[in-house]
Amino acid sequence: MSESNTRKPNRAGGMTNSSSGKSKSKRPLTRPSNGSGTAIAGQQGAQAQRKLKSPRELAMDTLVKVSQTGAYSNLQLNRTLQEAQLQRADAGLVTELVYGTIQRQATLDYWLARFVSKGLHKLEPWVHQLLRMSAYQLLYLDRIPAHAAVNEAVTIAKKRGHAGISGMINGVLRSIDRGRSELQAAEIKHADPIMQIALRHSYPEWLVKRWAAAYGAETAEAICASGNEQPHASIRANTLRSSREALIEQLQAAGYSAEASSIAPAGIIVDRGGNLADTDGFREGLWTVQDVSSMLVAEVVAPKAGMQVLDCCAAPGGKSTHLAELMGGKGKVWANDLHAHKRDLIVSQTERLKLRNVEAITEDALKLGERFKPRSLDAVLLDAPCSGFGVIKRKPEIKWTKTAGDVSDIAALQQRLLNAVCELVRPGGVLVYSTCTIERAENEEQVARFLREHPEFQLDANWPEDIVEQLREAGAIGNAFEGQAQLLPQHFDSDGFFIARMLKRP
């Protein structure tokens, strides 16, 4: 399945002013774990030691681990917060510092390089991350006093290093503080327009160049700016239990700012909602935490009651349960995943939502033809593994860890998966292919190759009319709509997502 669904946390909150580069609001104080982390028992001594660490030191440790081990930021942060048991405000500061520093690291390094005389590459990893994190506070967070950011950094440096390091950090940060009026991302100039976008918005040059070639420089810059904004929190109403309208009223009565999504029929946008998976409504199965772009996938499959449907790469079960809800709880949805522990996530979802027409199974998606008969299913959904560039605002390290070679490797796997599962679709049935990336090699080019090799399939524009209308208004599709759409993150302030609906000729 797509990267966004295996580890997709919700990050609620406000907007970032991308032109000025100034953060106007905090990120959420906590993030749902999606089963990714549990408190460690029997380590009272280690926990006591961690509690002696300040929020900034915890954030720095998290940044170092993400950078050095390749850990996913949301998983590492989740572990840090659960182990440290911080107060809500302190947890919010750690969250802000981790995500903001990773998001802006290229721009921060661009400025830090002016003041670190021996070069950033010679710094110890923790020193480099401490400087980045502290510079982020000075340059992007209006509500943190400069003296607090500088003094805490110096304290950490004295604790971790020697007097020379703390003195260097003090000098660098005070120089940045004095020059704050000049250190504005929007004012960065470079002869190469691609490099200018990369430095202003903190993206690797190769990725900006790739997006500029695919979408044009102006749209590429809009993609980059959107990726640095804080994502909206959103939930999908379980319409078998309650209407969307009733849930919005319930949320508003509880003090949440909630409104209907303009694009997802069951979607609700919740502003400043905190951890929406830690609510009574979630526990009672009234809603599922899911991005609105992801909600469109099941809507495009458009399953009917009584159908036989397969979700090939399903964990943690968001799309599978949505399919089951759209089917009115009638028929059958097989929710497959390669790993047994991820199957358990699907089971917990279906039990929470009180769905009885979902069966979670464990199988290599390439071998599903051994489990299901050819031409036996009404609809097959392949929400494929992908580069995940559509969810950078939720997992900012993706832009630093993925490479062009990764895109090629993933596209090859996607091709094999499509070839493997398409035989399961009955004549007249539907195959829906989706990813949470904006890479054409994984999306439009993937579908074009598949259709050339499988002439028994054709694109199908029979999408829900309201969704097509909203996509057209947002500029995600043109007047000539054939049955596939690339949602960019700026279209609905949501995840970037690709969806193609294909019909198997009768």
MARNU-380337 format. One record per residue (C-alpha): x, y, z; residue in three letters; chain; residue number from 1. Coordinates in steps of 0.05 Angstrom, whole numbers, padded with zeros to 5 digits. Layout:
<pts>
        X        Y        Z   guti   gunu   bapa
        X        Y        Z    ala      A    NUM
...
</pts>
This chain:
<pts>
        X        Y        Z   guti   gunu   bapa
    00000    00000    00000    met      A      1
    00021    00073   -00004    ser      A      2
    00069    00100    00047    glu      A      3
    00017    00147    00074    ser      A      4
   -00027    00091    00098    asn      A      5
    00024    00048    00132    thr      A      6
    00047    00103    00179    arg      A      7
    00002    00162    00168    lys      A      8
   -00004    00204    00230    pro      A      9
   -00049    00264    00233    asn      A     10
   -00018    00332    00240    arg      A     11
   -00070    00384    00254    ala      A     12
   -00064    00458    00258    gly      A     13
   -00057    00523    00223    gly      A     14
   -00022    00548    00161    met      A     15
    00048    00570    00146    thr      A     16
    00060    00635    00110    asn      A     17
    00104    00608    00055    ser      A     18
    00122    00676    00027    ser      A     19
    00151    00702    00091    ser      A     20
    00174    00635    00118    gly      A     21
    00146    00652    00187    lys      A     22
    00106    00600    00225    ser      A     23
    00042    00630    00250    lys      A     24
    00018    00571    00292    ser      A     25
    00042    00509    00327    lys      A     26
    00039    00438    00303    arg      A     27
   -00005    00391    00343    pro      A     28
    00016    00372    00412    leu      A     29
    00012    00297    00401    thr      A     30
    00002    00250    00342    arg      A     31
   -00037    00185    00340    pro      A     32
    00009    00125    00342    ser      A     33
   -00031    00080    00294    asn      A     34
   -00002    00024    00336    gly      A     35
    00069    00045    00320    ser      A     36
    00095    00055    00390    gly      A     37
    00083    00031    00461    thr      A     38
    00110    00055    00527    ala      A     39
    00170    00015    00551    ile      A     40
    00157   -00019    00617    ala      A     41
    00209   -00039    00668    gly      A     42
    00258    00016    00651    gln      A     43
    00245    00065    00707    gln      A     44
    00317    00086    00711    gly      A     45
    00321    00102    00637    ala      A     46
    00256    00140    00639    gln      A     47
    00279    00180    00699    ala      A     48
    00341    00200    00660    gln      A     49
    00299    00220    00600    arg      A     50
    00253    00263    00644    lys      A     51
    00314    00303    00664    leu      A     52
    00321    00324    00592    lys      A     53
    00289    00388    00569    ser      A     54
    00239    00388    00510    pro      A     55
    00293    00418    00465    arg      A     56
    00343    00364    00484    glu      A     57
    00292    00310    00470    leu      A     58
    00277    00342    00403    ala      A     59
    00351    00344    00386    met      A     60
    00359    00270    00404    asp      A     61
    00301    00254    00359    thr      A     62
    00330    00293    00301    leu      A     63
    00397    00258    00309    val      A     64
    00364    00189    00308    lys      A     65
    00322    00206    00247    val      A     66
    00383    00232    00210    ser      A     67
    00432    00178    00229    gln      A     68
    00388    00115    00229    thr      A     69
    00337    00133    00175    gly      A     70
    00280    00126    00225    ala      A     71
    00213    00154    00205    tyr      A     72
    00203    00220    00241    ser      A     73
    00132    00204    00263    asn      A     74
    00152    00137    00293    leu      A     75
    00214    00163    00328    gln      A     76
    00177    00223    00355    leu      A     77
    00120    00179    00379    asn      A     78
    00169    00137    00418    arg      A     79
    00202    00198    00448    thr      A     80
    00137    00229    00471    leu      A     81
    00109    00164    00500    gln      A     82
    00173    00149    00538    glu      A     83
    00183    00220    00564    ala      A     84
    00111    00230    00587    gln      A     85
    00115    00305    00577    leu      A     86
    00063    00357    00593    gln      A     87
    00020    00377    00534    arg      A     88
    00056    00443    00521    ala      A     89
    00125    00411    00524    asp      A     90
    00103    00355    00478    ala      A     91
    00078    00408    00429    gly      A     92
    00146    00443    00430    leu      A     93
    00183    00377    00416    val      A     94
    00135    00363    00358    thr      A     95
    00143    00432    00329    glu      A     96
    00219    00430    00333    leu      A     97
    00226    00361    00302    val      A     98
    00181    00372    00242    tyr      A     99
    00200    00444    00230    gly      A    100
    00275    00431    00232    thr      A    101
    00270    00372    00184    ile      A    102
    00225    00411    00137    gln      A    103
    00271    00472    00134    arg      A    104
    00339    00439    00141    gln      A    105
    00366    00460    00073    ala      A    106
    00347    00533    00083    thr      A    107
    00375    00531    00154    leu      A    108
    00441    00501    00129    asp      A    109
    00444    00555    00076    tyr      A    110
    00444    00608    00130    trp      A    111
    00485    00570    00182    leu      A    112
    00541    00562    00131    ala      A    113
    00552    00637    00135    arg      A    114
    00569    00634    00209    phe      A    115
    00603    00566    00220    val      A    116
    00673    00581    00197    ser      A    117
    00700    00510    00196    lys      A    118
    00642    00484    00154    gly      A    119
    00578    00447    00172    leu      A    120
    00606    00380    00147    his      A    121
    00658    00380    00203    lys      A    122
    00607    00387    00259    leu      A    123
    00588    00328    00302    glu      A    124
    00517    00305    00285    pro      A    125
    00487    00329    00351    trp      A    126
    00520    00397    00344    val      A    127
    00494    00405    00273    his      A    128
    00423    00386    00294    gln      A    129
    00426    00432    00354    leu      A    130
    00446    00490    00310    leu      A    131
    00391    00474    00260    arg      A    132
    00338    00467    00313    met      A    133
    00359    00531    00348    ser      A    134
    00363    00571    00283    ala      A    135
    00293    00545    00266    tyr      A    136
    00266    00575    00330    gln      A    137
    00299    00642    00317    leu      A    138
    00278    00648    00244    leu      A    139
    00211    00613    00239    tyr      A    140
    00177    00614    00307    leu      A    141
    00151    00682    00327    asp      A    142
    00127    00661    00396    arg      A    143
    00193    00634    00424    ile      A    144
    00237    00689    00454    pro      A    145
    00307    00691    00424    ala      A    146
    00340    00688    00492    his      A    147
    00304    00623    00508    ala      A    148
    00327    00589    00444    ala      A    149
    00399    00613    00451    val      A    150
    00406    00600    00526    asn      A    151
    00377    00530    00522    glu      A    152
    00423    00512    00463    ala      A    153
    00483    00535    00503    val      A    154
    00460    00495    00563    thr      A    155
    00453    00432    00521    ile      A    156
    00521    00444    00489    ala      A    157
    00555    00451    00557    lys      A    158
    00522    00387    00580    lys      A    159
    00541    00348    00517    arg      A    160
    00607    00379    00497    gly      A    161
    00663    00425    00518    his      A    162
    00669    00499    00528    ala      A    163
    00693    00510    00457    gly      A    164
    00630    00480    00428    ile      A    165
    00583    00519    00473    ser      A    166
    00620    00583    00456    gly      A    167
    00616    00570    00382    met      A    168
    00541    00555    00387    ile      A    169
    00529    00618    00428    asn      A    170
    00566    00660    00377    gly      A    171
    00532    00631    00316    val      A    172
    00462    00637    00345    leu      A    173
    00472    00708    00369    arg      A    174
    00497    00727    00300    ser      A    175
    00435    00696    00269    ile      A    176
    00391    00733    00320    asp      A    177
    00423    00800    00302    arg      A    178
    00413    00786    00228    gly      A    179
    00342    00760    00230    arg      A    180
    00314    00817    00189    ser      A    181
    00359    00797    00131    glu      A    182
    00352    00722    00137    leu      A    183
    00285    00715    00102    gln      A    184
    00272    00655    00058    ala      A    185
    00233    00696    00007    ala      A    186
    00294    00740   -00003    glu      A    187
    00342    00684   -00022    ile      A    188
    00368    00697   -00093    lys      A    189
    00403    00648   -00139    his      A    190
    00422    00651   -00212    ala      A    191
    00391    00582   -00223    asp      A    192
    00315    00587   -00213    pro      A    193
    00312    00513   -00193    ile      A    194
    00364    00523   -00139    met      A    195
    00328    00586   -00115    gln      A    196
    00264    00546   -00105    ile      A    197
    00303    00491   -00070    ala      A    198
    00337    00539   -00022    leu      A    199
    00275    00582   -00007    arg      A    200
    00230    00522    00007    his      A    201
    00283    00472    00031    ser      A    202
    00280    00416   -00019    tyr      A    203
    00334    00376   -00054    pro      A    204
    00352    00405   -00122    glu      A    205
    00340    00340   -00160    trp      A    206
    00269    00336   -00135    leu      A    207
    00252    00408   -00153    val      A    208
    00282    00398   -00222    lys      A    209
    00240    00336   -00231    arg      A    210
    00176    00370   -00211    trp      A    211
    00191    00432   -00253    ala      A    212
    00201    00387   -00314    ala      A    213
    00134    00352   -00301    ala      A    214
    00091    00410   -00279    tyr      A    215
    00128    00475   -00295    gly      A    216
    00169    00518   -00247    ala      A    217
    00110    00556   -00219    glu      A    218
    00071    00494   -00200    thr      A    219
    00134    00461   -00174    ala      A    220
    00145    00519   -00126    glu      A    221
    00072    00515   -00104    ala      A    222
    00082    00440   -00089    ile      A    223
    00144    00456   -00048    cys      A    224
    00109    00512   -00010    ala      A    225
    00049    00468    00005    ser      A    226
    00094    00413    00031    gly      A    227
    00119    00459    00086    asn      A    228
    00049    00477    00110    glu      A    229
    00017    00441    00168    gln      A    230
   -00033    00389    00145    pro      A    231
   -00105    00393    00165    his      A    232
   -00133    00340    00211    ala      A    233
   -00190    00304    00179    ser      A    234
   -00236    00246    00195    ile      A    235
   -00283    00202    00154    arg      A    236
   -00353    00193    00181    ala      A    237
   -00375    00122    00190    asn      A    238
   -00441    00132    00153    thr      A    239
   -00467    00064    00177    leu      A    240
   -00467    00093    00248    arg      A    241
   -00482    00167    00238    ser      A    242
   -00488    00220    00185    ser      A    243
   -00432    00269    00170    arg      A    244
   -00478    00327    00190    glu      A    245
   -00494    00296    00257    ala      A    246
   -00420    00284    00272    leu      A    247
   -00402    00356    00254    ile      A    248
   -00455    00380    00303    glu      A    249
   -00428    00333    00356    gln      A    250
   -00357    00357    00346    leu      A    251
   -00377    00430    00347    gln      A    252
   -00416    00419    00411    ala      A    253
   -00353    00389    00442    ala      A    254
   -00314    00452    00424    gly      A    255
   -00280    00430    00360    tyr      A    256
   -00277    00472    00297    ser      A    257
   -00307    00422    00247    ala      A    258
   -00333    00431    00176    glu      A    259
   -00351    00386    00117    ala      A    260
   -00297    00372    00066    ser      A    261
   -00311    00402   -00002    ser      A    262
   -00282    00342   -00039    ile      A    263
   -00294    00279    00004    ala      A    264
   -00367    00262    00014    pro      A    265
   -00355    00231    00083    ala      A    266
   -00297    00277    00102    gly      A    267
   -00296    00326    00160    ile      A    268
   -00240    00378    00169    ile      A    269
   -00224    00388    00243    val      A    270
   -00182    00449    00259    asp      A    271
   -00140    00447    00323    arg      A    272
   -00168    00378    00338    gly      A    273
   -00109    00349    00375    gly      A    274
   -00104    00273    00373    asn      A    275
   -00169    00253    00341    leu      A    276
   -00154    00179    00352    ala      A    277
   -00156    00192    00426    asp      A    278
   -00229    00211    00429    thr      A    279
   -00294    00177    00448    asp      A    280
   -00321    00184    00378    gly      A    281
   -00262    00147    00349    phe      A    282
   -00264    00092    00402    arg      A    283
   -00339    00083    00389    glu      A    284
   -00327    00074    00315    gly      A    285
   -00362    00137    00293    leu      A    286
   -00304    00159    00251    trp      A    287
   -00236    00141    00222    thr      A    288
   -00176    00188    00220    val      A    289
   -00158    00194    00146    gln      A    290
   -00135    00248    00098    asp      A    291
   -00189    00273    00051    val      A    292
   -00148    00256   -00012    ser      A    293
   -00143    00184    00012    ser      A    294
   -00218    00182    00023    met      A    295
   -00230    00193   -00052    leu      A    296
   -00201    00125   -00070    val      A    297
   -00258    00082   -00044    ala      A    298
   -00308    00133   -00072    glu      A    299
   -00277    00122   -00141    val      A    300
   -00280    00047   -00133    val      A    301
   -00354    00059   -00119    ala      A    302
   -00371   -00011   -00094    pro      A    303
   -00443   -00034   -00089    lys      A    304
   -00476   -00076   -00036    ala      A    305
   -00463   -00150   -00048    gly      A    306
   -00400   -00141   -00088    met      A    307
   -00336   -00182   -00080    gln      A    308
   -00279   -00132   -00070    val      A    309
   -00204   -00140   -00058    leu      A    310
   -00158   -00088   -00027    asp      A    311
   -00090   -00115   -00045    cys      A    312
   -00045   -00074    00001    cys      A    313
   -00093   -00054    00056    ala      A    314
   -00060   -00039    00124    ala      A    315
   -00079   -00005    00168    pro      A    316
   -00147   -00013    00135    gly      A    317
   -00172    00058    00122    gly      A    318
   -00193    00045    00050    lys      A    319
   -00217   -00026    00063    ser      A    320
   -00264   -00002    00118    thr      A    321
   -00287    00055    00074    his      A    322
   -00304    00005    00019    leu      A    323
   -00343   -00037    00069    ala      A    324
   -00382    00024    00093    glu      A    325
   -00399    00045    00021    leu      A    326
   -00426   -00026    00010    met      A    327
   -00473   -00017    00069    gly      A    328
   -00440   -00075    00106    gly      A    329
   -00463   -00124    00052    lys      A    330
   -00420   -00166    00006    gly      A    331
   -00346   -00180    00021    lys      A    332
   -00282   -00140    00025    val      A    333
   -00217   -00178    00029    trp      A    334
   -00165   -00133    00062    ala      A    335
   -00096   -00162    00047    asn      A    336
   -00028   -00144    00074    asp      A    337
    00040   -00177    00070    leu      A    338
    00054   -00174    00145    his      A    339
    00015   -00208    00201    ala      A    340
    00024   -00150    00250    his      A    341
   -00007   -00103    00199    lys      A    342
   -00064   -00151    00189    arg      A    343
   -00077   -00141    00263    asp      A    344
   -00085   -00067    00251    leu      A    345
   -00138   -00081    00199    ile      A    346
   -00175   -00127    00247    val      A    347
   -00174   -00074    00302    ser      A    348
   -00203   -00023    00253    gln      A    349
   -00260   -00068    00230    thr      A    350
   -00277   -00087    00302    glu      A    351
   -00277   -00014    00324    arg      A    352
   -00322    00006    00266    leu      A    353
   -00366   -00056    00277    lys      A    354
   -00359   -00079    00205    leu      A    355
   -00375   -00152    00191    arg      A    356
   -00362   -00154    00117    asn      A    357
   -00286   -00146    00119    val      A    358
   -00239   -00206    00122    glu      A    359
   -00166   -00189    00136    ala      A    360
   -00117   -00236    00103    ile      A    361
   -00041   -00242    00099    thr      A    362
   -00008   -00254    00031    glu      A    363
    00044   -00228   -00015    asp      A    364
    00004   -00185   -00064    ala      A    365
    00045   -00215   -00121    leu      A    366
    00016   -00283   -00102    lys      A    367
   -00057   -00264   -00094    leu      A    368
   -00071   -00303   -00158    gly      A    369
   -00057   -00366   -00119    glu      A    370
   -00111   -00349   -00068    arg      A    371
   -00166   -00321   -00114    phe      A    372
   -00192   -00349   -00179    lys      A    373
   -00180   -00310   -00243    pro      A    374
   -00236   -00263   -00263    arg      A    375
   -00272   -00275   -00196    ser      A    376
   -00275   -00205   -00166    leu      A    377
   -00321   -00146   -00180    asp      A    378
   -00270   -00095   -00160    ala      A    379
   -00196   -00095   -00143    val      A    380
   -00160   -00037   -00109    leu      A    381
   -00085   -00033   -00114    leu      A    382
   -00063    00024   -00068    asp      A    383
    00009    00011   -00086    ala      A    384
    00075    00022   -00049    pro      A    385
    00103    00088   -00073    cys      A    386
    00155    00142   -00061    ser      A    387
    00107    00180   -00016    gly      A    388
    00123    00249   -00043    phe      A    389
    00050    00268   -00034    gly      A    390
    00055    00264    00042    val      A    391
    00118    00305    00054    ile      A    392
    00081    00353    00100    lys      A    393
    00067    00294    00146    arg      A    394
    00134    00259    00139    lys      A    395
    00184    00313    00118    pro      A    396
    00245    00268    00119    glu      A    397
    00219    00234    00056    ile      A    398
    00247    00290    00013    lys      A    399
    00316    00278    00042    trp      A    400
    00318    00202    00043    thr      A    401
    00286    00184   -00025    lys      A    402
    00327    00185   -00089    thr      A    403
    00313    00182   -00163    ala      A    404
    00336    00110   -00161    gly      A    405
    00283    00095   -00108    asp      A    406
    00230    00121   -00155    val      A    407
    00253    00074   -00210    ser      A    408
    00255    00014   -00164    asp      A    409
    00187    00028   -00135    ile      A    410
    00157    00038   -00205    ala      A    411
    00184   -00030   -00225    ala      A    412
    00149   -00062   -00165    leu      A    413
    00085   -00026   -00181    gln      A    414
    00086   -00053   -00251    gln      A    415
    00094   -00124   -00226    arg      A    416
    00037   -00115   -00177    leu      A    417
   -00010   -00088   -00230    leu      A    418
    00006   -00146   -00276    asn      A    419
   -00005   -00196   -00219    ala      A    420
   -00073   -00172   -00194    val      A    421
   -00107   -00150   -00258    cys      A    422
   -00124   -00222   -00276    glu      A    423
   -00169   -00226   -00215    leu      A    424
   -00218   -00175   -00243    val      A    425
   -00280   -00204   -00276    arg      A    426
   -00301   -00178   -00345    pro      A    427
   -00340   -00115   -00333    gly      A    428
   -00306   -00106   -00266    gly      A    429
   -00263   -00049   -00240    val      A    430
   -00189   -00041   -00225    leu      A    431
   -00170    00021   -00186    val      A    432
   -00096    00040   -00180    tyr      A    433
   -00075    00094   -00129    ser      A    434
   -00012    00122   -00097    thr      A    435
    00004    00178   -00048    cys      A    436
    00058    00207   -00093    thr      A    437
    00061    00259   -00147    ile      A    438
    00113    00224   -00190    glu      A    439
    00090    00213   -00261    arg      A    440
    00135    00152   -00269    ala      A    441
    00094    00120   -00214    glu      A    442
    00027    00147   -00237    asn      A    443
    00007    00169   -00307    glu      A    444
    00066    00134   -00340    glu      A    445
    00052    00071   -00300    gln      A    446
   -00021    00070   -00322    val      A    447
   -00004    00084   -00395    ala      A    448
    00045    00026   -00397    arg      A    449
   -00006   -00020   -00364    phe      A    450
   -00060   -00002   -00414    leu      A    451
   -00013   -00014   -00472    arg      A    452
    00004   -00083   -00445    glu      A    453
   -00067   -00100   -00424    his      A    454
   -00115   -00077   -00479    pro      A    455
   -00172   -00112   -00443    glu      A    456
   -00172   -00053   -00395    phe      A    457
   -00192    00019   -00409    gln      A    458
   -00194    00082   -00367    leu      A    459
   -00264    00095   -00339    asp      A    460
   -00288    00166   -00326    ala      A    461
   -00349    00140   -00288    asn      A    462
   -00330    00176   -00224    trp      A    463
   -00379    00208   -00174    pro      A    464
   -00402    00272   -00208    glu      A    465
   -00392    00316   -00146    asp      A    466
   -00320    00294   -00140    ile      A    467
   -00306    00307   -00214    val      A    468
   -00336    00376   -00207    glu      A    469
   -00292    00393   -00147    gln      A    470
   -00230    00366   -00181    leu      A    471
   -00244    00408   -00242    arg      A    472
   -00255    00471   -00201    glu      A    473
   -00189    00460   -00165    ala      A    474
   -00152    00450   -00231    gly      A    475
   -00134    00378   -00216    ala      A    476
   -00168    00355   -00281    ile      A    477
   -00187    00389   -00345    gly      A    478
   -00251    00388   -00385    asn      A    479
   -00229    00325   -00421    ala      A    480
   -00230    00276   -00363    phe      A    481
   -00213    00204   -00380    glu      A    482
   -00214    00171   -00312    gly      A    483
   -00149    00188   -00277    gln      A    484
   -00130    00247   -00233    ala      A    485
   -00068    00274   -00199    gln      A    486
   -00084    00313   -00137    leu      A    487
   -00027    00359   -00117    leu      A    488
   -00020    00379   -00043    pro      A    489
   -00041    00451   -00057    gln      A    490
   -00107    00432   -00092    his      A    491
   -00145    00418   -00027    phe      A    492
   -00091    00430    00026    asp      A    493
   -00088    00355    00032    ser      A    494
   -00041    00298    00013    asp      A    495
   -00018    00291   -00058    gly      A    496
   -00053    00231   -00088    phe      A    497
   -00062    00196   -00155    phe      A    498
   -00123    00154   -00173    ile      A    499
   -00139    00117   -00237    ala      A    500
   -00203    00077   -00249    arg      A    501
   -00199    00024   -00303    met      A    502
   -00255   -00019   -00330    leu      A    503
   -00243   -00090   -00356    lys      A    504
   -00279   -00097   -00422    arg      A    505
   -00338   -00146   -00419    pro      A    506
</pts>
